[in-house]
Structures are given as C-alpha cells and as structure tokens.
Amino acid sequence: MRLKLEKRPEPSIAMQVLTPILSVVATMFIGMIVFDLLGIDGFRAVVDIFLTPLLASYKWQDVAVKAAPLIIIALGLSVGNRAQVWNIGAEGQYIIGALCAAGVGIAFGPVGGFFVVLLMILAGMLGGGAWAAVPAVLRTRFNVNEILSSLMLTYVAAQVLSYLVGGPWKDPNGRNFPATAPLQPDQTLPILVPGTTIHLGVLIALVLPFVFWLVMSRAVFGYQVRVVGSSPQAARHGGFDSRRTIMSTLIIGGAMAGLAGALELTGALKAINLGFPSGYGFSAIIVSFLGRLNPIGCLIAGIVLAVTYVGGQVAQTTVHIPNATAGIFQAMMLFMILASDILIRYRVRLVASAKPQTVAGE
Amino acid sequence: MEPSSLPPRLDLTGITKRFPGVLANDHVGFAVRPGEIHALLGENGAGKSTLVKMIYGIMQPDAGEIAWNGQRVTIANPKAARKLGIGMVFQHFSLFEAMTVLENIALGMDASIPARALEAKILSVMGQYGLKLDPHRIVSTLSVGERQRIEIVRALLLNPKLLIMDEPTSVLTPQEVDQLFVVLRQLASEGCSILYISHKLHEIKALCDSATILRGGKLVDTCDPKVETSRSMAEKMIGGSLKDIQRNADRSFGPDKLVVKALSLTPPGAFAVALREISFSVRAGEIFGIAGVAGNGQNSLLLALSGEEVAPDHGAVVVNGDAVGGLAAKERRLKGMASVPEERNGHAAVPTFSLTDNAVLTARDRLGMVRAGLIDARAARTYAGEVIEAFSVKATGPGAAAESLSGGNLQKYIMGREILQKPQVLVVSQPTWGVDAGAAAAIHQALVDLAATGSAIVVISQDLDELLSLCDTLAVINEGRLSAPMKVADANIEEIGLLMGGIHGEGGSAHAA
C-alpha cells in the first residue's frame, strides 16, 4: 500500500474551510510532542497557550485588544495577497502610522476631542499608505520586488521611530527614557466596556471585516483584484489595469497597517517607546493566510493568533517557558496552513502498490 | 523480407487508463507493423495523448499489455522507451530559445557525446533525410518548421524503430508539410514504424497505411484510409453525421465596419513580433481571414485590435466610423469591438473562476452588470446560463469553474459570451484550436450567423482549411506584415503557401544550410 496524490476535478470547498482548523489542531498536537521531548509538560503548555485565554474570562479583554491590530493589518494584506502582491513590510507601515498619529497629537498640544482623534487616525492611515507607496512605485515603475523593498523599509521605519522617541519627541518628564509623552486624555479612543481595556479600535476591527468582505466579493474592485492575481493577461483582456491594481492593493495594505498603528497608539498604549513595534505586522501575515485571505476568515484567525499571544504570557508563568514559544507556535501554524494547501486541489488516496516494475530493455 | 512473417513492432492489447471522473482509455488495442505509417485519429479528449504517453513511458496503463517485437514489456519511463527504440516528436517543442541547434540536441541526449562527434552525426542524419538545418543557428531565429526539424533530428539520432509524431503539421506551411511527408515516407521505407497522430483527414489519406480511430477513450475502428473517404472517417471520429456550414449563397456586404490603417506597433516582451504598417478593412457581413504560420505577429495583431495594446496612432483602428486606436480594451468594447484571444485558459478566461465570474470579465459594461461599483451577480449568472444554453456548453452550470470544462466546451462558452453581446466587430484568434469537430462546426456556424446579422468578423488562424471554408476574404501575415487581401473564391493555395512562408521559407533555410 502507498499514498497517492490525486488531482481533484474541482478545488474542494470543504478543505478550504477545514485546512485552517486542521492546521491549528496539528500545531497543538506537534507542539505537545515537541515540548514533552524537551522535558516540559507539553499538554499543560498547549492548554495554557491555546485554551486558557479562551476559558478564563478575565483574559478576554487582552485577547480582544491584541486581536484588533492583527485583524486590521491582515485585512489589508489579504487584499494584496489576492492580487499576488506580497507586502511583508506591514510592521514598518504600522510604525509609521503610529508615528504620524502621534505627530498630529503632538502638533495639537493640549487640544483634543473627536476631530483631533479623527485627524490622528487619518494621519496614521495616510502615513502607512505613503510608506507602502514606496515599494508600490518601485514595483510598478521599476519592477523592484516588493517583498524585499517593503521588508527593508520596516527597518528604516524602526530607525525613524528610535530617532523621534529618543530625540525630538522625547518626553521631557520621562526620566530620560526614550519614549513620547503620554497622549492627552482627550486625544485617546473611548473605552467601550467600562473597567476593561476594550477600546473603540476593537469595534472597528469587528466591523471592517464585513466591509472588506462586501468589497472583495461583490464590488468590481474586488473582482479586479482577484482577476489580476489569478491571471494578469485575462485582466488585461477584461480591461483592467494591472499596474494600477497592484499599486492600490499595496497602498490599501499600508493604510490598514497605519490605521492599526494609530488605533494601537490612541486606544491601547497612549505613548510610543522603543518597544512599540511588537511584531503585529509580521504575525498579521500568518493571520491573512490562516484566514484563507478571506476577510471573515481574518477575523477568526486574528482571534486565534491573539489567543496564542495571550496564552504565551500565561504559559510563561505556569510552565516557565519563554515568551518566544508563542512565536514558535505561530510560525508552525503558518507552515501547516501552507503545507495543507495541497489538500484543496488534491486528495490523498491509499492505493495498492503497483506490481514490481520490470524496466524495458533490461 | 516478408513483413507479415515478423511480429508487430508494437502490439497493444486491452490498454485501460482511468483518471478521476474519466476513463481515458477503455480496452484499446491495435498493432503497428514494421515500416508501417499508422494514424491515430480522434477528437480532442478521445484519449490519443494518454495512449501515446503510455507508449512513451510517461504514464503507466492501469490494465492491458504492451508488446514490443512480440515480447511483453513494461515501459517505466521515456528513457526506457528510447532504449527500446521509441522516439517521439511532441506537438509543443522543448527547445531553449537562446541556444544553438547543436546545444539543444546535446541537452536532450541520454548519453553524453563529444560536441564534434555529435555534430558529425547530426550532419550525417540530416544529409540522409534531406533535412536542411544549420547546427550553429540560434533557435530563436528559426521558423516553427525548422524547430520541428530539430526535434525530428533529435529523435532520429537514436535510430528509432518506432517514431511517434504528435500533430506534426499543425504549425507548418503546405510546402513544409510536403517536405515532412517525404522524410516520413523515407523513414518508413527503411523499416521504421511511424505512429502519426492527427485530426487532418486528407493528410492521413495521403500518408498513412492504416488508421486507428478512437472516440471517448474507446477504439472505434482500425481501417485503411486509402479506402475510406475523409467524410466517413470524420463521422467515425465524432460518432455522428457531420454538419456543413449553412450560409446564404448570395450574401452581400454593407459599409466598412472595421478599418485598420497603417497600424504599426511593437508590443513589450523579448519575443513579441512587431506589427508593420498593417492595413485592411472589413465590411458588415464579411468574414475576413488572416492566415499565417504561428509566431508571425498574430498575437500582437489580436492585442492591437482588442485594445490590450493601445496603438500609437488613434486613427489606426476605426470601428463603425469612430477612431478607437488610442482606446483601451474596456472602451473599445463599449464601441462594439469584441475579441477572443487564442489562449483560452488565463487570457480569454480565468481558469479558477466560475463561468458566471468569467461572464463578468468582458460582458459587465456592455450588458449593465455593474451598478454603483457593485457587480449584479444575478445578472451575470443569468447571462452565463443563456450562453450555456444557446451554445450547448457541457457544464454543470454557471457555477462550474472554467478549468473544469473541456477545451471545446470552454471555447464554445467564450465564443458565446462575445457573440451574444452582439458586437459590431468580432476579432477571434484560433477559434477552433484544440476543439473537437462537433464543437468546431458549432463555432463556425455561430460566426457565419453573426456575420449574417451585419457584424464584421476577423478570424486569425493557422488552420488554412478552416479559413478557406469559413471566410469571404483572406490575407496572409508574415513577420508582422499583412499581404494584400484576396477573395477566397479565387484564392490559390500554392500562392498562399508561399506568402505564409515569406522569407522564412526555403530561401531562408537554404542559404543557412
């Protein structure tokens, strides 16, 4: 008996839904075995990382606040990924978005209120979009690979951040720590559930997936993105401009990352320090694929990833494993989802092994 | 030597191969004698390719036996097939454009032979069969016919006992076809068997000793093509009677619908052919054919007419009196210009999209499928359903993925998608390429019917027979230039063949050899 891959006549819809779930389960299973082999209680580690944040209600607010930026960034990245555009510099666009929002806040000094916050958020989107426009122009004008340019710009963004928080924007009352001054209270987002940290950004992250779903599945723009991603020649035949499409998907990705940065600043952290870049921009790539580039899928996958973030911290104290463990689990999920993609177009069949082959002429 | 006293060179019995959802070969069996030219005939999807792939060791049969010179064999891979003495010339060549003929042949050899020895061997094989080819020419400078000669030489170097030729004439001029037949007859007279795959019946009648006809994976008949008529073989192939094109004999043409004036254009891409000063006009009700060997600017011309490449001169393309040269595909469509490119998957249609989504690709603006930036999915589905119905497309419904359709059915769908939009001008490239005879007849009839309603039609095709039976007027494209148009009724095949060959013909290769 041997295993055989057999092409399906049509891609399996069931598998498109099942593979992300299977990937998460397989990740838990393999994680458990690996940790046991390392002499750590694997079962406990997996339970703490994947289940405790869901079972312990006091952890829910942490999950929600962490899921919000992941979902918002992943939504933008999914649009690009659908067009076969690979922006992996969302982290940088997220940083620039937050910095732009902070800049507007600083410019207004003590003035706050609805319009100032709105302006901060728009500035964040604009900044993130502009940061992504650089790889977009390089790609569409000079055929520069956006994977490299967007990633490299992330490091530039980190340098801009450390320059600003360590220099011009350093909090004069901050005991010389490289950090901006905390935002004015009326320059921050309202808290939705009193007594928790759940801010308006969480609601935005809940609503946006449905907006993106409408645009991607019903609007001509979503259709255009899908055609450009599936076959550029057919797009041209259909009268779509691939260049302009690639440009807009990159800028949308940047704007969403910038929005996430601005919301994180105004909703959660209230100040920017050197620890502001927390890897959301990179983890959102996993969210995007785990969510099958589907906006509603991103919403669910964003929550799963947020759970592992929160769970990683739980496991740190309970089974004493480093916080980086959560990252290992996240990476493993990405591996699993990419590997299991083959099940959508192929099915695995057990076949009787062929007769021993006699090679002709021998 | 009495051939009948020898065992058959190749003897297939009960060959069966199953793919998910389809029985590609169902107990197929026939024999090829030494020195026989044996035709394998069938429509697309009849199972010819699958069968040949099993003979050449690319696939293994699920059941059945292959006997070689009377001995049962299992052909594990193409290398084993070559070792037995089976050579194959594929329809699509595997050549490196930037390398010389010699380098390409050396790369395809199983054994490594010093370049000088190989060159001597190549020259002796070419001399023996009268194949003219300079081993040091770069492949990208060669015509399709010359490229095919490389593949033939590559196969002949192994002294094959059986040569499989897959649709060898689909890209050749009539003169090149004649030259190929001389080589094949010489090979056969020396005892090499030839398995000749084709759907061109007059060629099979002219060349082959016997013909095996497949339909739907099953063996229909093994017959003598010299005794059969083309029509009787065609009817065996499609399993029904063949319909002739119905058209009005005394049709007349209206005013010019499409005028192309000195259209020159260099599309991007290293291997794209530049168009040079192309001029022609097509009247209402007229079908205008453009003949030519592949790679002489047909693709560029289609892109330039559809608007996928915008002309530098706005007046170079005129539809219904409106200059459209500077407009892109979307705007030209709104002016009444529709097009069907040669490549179905990935150009005319998105393979992974449903038929409904593929209807949106070209019909959304003309048929009002978009409201306030949103696609009216119901209108698209209804239209896709209409096309499926009107053109008898075999599909599970509008939700079927384009790639799940057979080539002929997808082509019918794409043609229908454009024709039901009632375009003023329709430009189609290779409308029946890789399409079975039944579907081809339906497509031809639809084009004739569209012309009868007063549309102007341009058909770009490498199939000269198709153009001669379908078109009113014909011109030949060669190296991006278009010949003067001629009436099909007074056309001379010899002259068309020479125009198709252009400077690529014998003159070109003779001085190089």
Chai-1 contact restraints between the chains, C-beta under 6 A:
chainA,res_idxA,chainB,res_idxB,connection_type,confidence,min_distance_angstrom,max_distance_angstrom,comment,restraint_id
A,E6,B,P20,contact,1.0,0.0,6.0,A-B,restraint_1
A,P9,B,G21,contact,1.0,0.0,6.0,A-B,restraint_2
A,P9,B,S404,contact,1.0,0.0,6.0,A-B,restraint_3
A,E10,B,A401,contact,1.0,0.0,6.0,A-B,restraint_4
A,E10,B,S404,contact,1.0,0.0,6.0,A-B,restraint_5
A,R218,B,L374,contact,1.0,0.0,6.0,A-B,restraint_6
A,A219,B,G373,contact,1.0,0.0,6.0,A-B,restraint_7
A,A219,B,L374,contact,1.0,0.0,6.0,A-B,restraint_8
A,V220,B,V370,contact,1.0,0.0,6.0,A-B,restraint_9
A,V220,B,G373,contact,1.0,0.0,6.0,A-B,restraint_10
A,V220,B,I375,contact,1.0,0.0,6.0,A-B,restraint_11
A,V227,B,V350,contact,1.0,0.0,6.0,A-B,restraint_12
A,S230,B,V350,contact,1.0,0.0,6.0,A-B,restraint_13
A,S230,B,T352,contact,1.0,0.0,6.0,A-B,restraint_14
A,S231,B,G346,contact,1.0,0.0,6.0,A-B,restraint_15
A,S231,B,V350,contact,1.0,0.0,6.0,A-B,restraint_16
A,Q233,B,G346,contact,1.0,0.0,6.0,A-B,restraint_17
A,Q233,B,H347,contact,1.0,0.0,6.0,A-B,restraint_18
A,A234,B,G346,contact,1.0,0.0,6.0,A-B,restraint_19
A,A234,B,H347,contact,1.0,0.0,6.0,A-B,restraint_20
A,A234,B,V350,contact,1.0,0.0,6.0,A-B,restraint_21
A,R236,B,E308,contact,1.0,0.0,6.0,A-B,restraint_22
A,H237,B,H347,contact,1.0,0.0,6.0,A-B,restraint_23
A,G238,B,L361,contact,1.0,0.0,6.0,A-B,restraint_24
A,G238,B,T362,contact,1.0,0.0,6.0,A-B,restraint_25
A,G239,B,A329,contact,1.0,0.0,6.0,A-B,restraint_26
A,G239,B,K330,contact,1.0,0.0,6.0,A-B,restraint_27
A,Q357,B,T74,contact,1.0,0.0,6.0,A-B,restraint_28
A,Q357,B,A76,contact,1.0,0.0,6.0,A-B,restraint_29
A,T358,B,T74,contact,1.0,0.0,6.0,A-B,restraint_30
A,V359,B,A76,contact,1.0,0.0,6.0,A-B,restraint_31
A,V359,B,A80,contact,1.0,0.0,6.0,A-B,restraint_32
A,A360,B,V73,contact,1.0,0.0,6.0,A-B,restraint_33
A,A360,B,I75,contact,1.0,0.0,6.0,A-B,restraint_34
A,A360,B,A80,contact,1.0,0.0,6.0,A-B,restraint_35
A,A360,B,L84,contact,1.0,0.0,6.0,A-B,restraint_36
A,G361,B,A80,contact,1.0,0.0,6.0,A-B,restraint_37
A,G361,B,K83,contact,1.0,0.0,6.0,A-B,restraint_38
A,G361,B,L84,contact,1.0,0.0,6.0,A-B,restraint_39
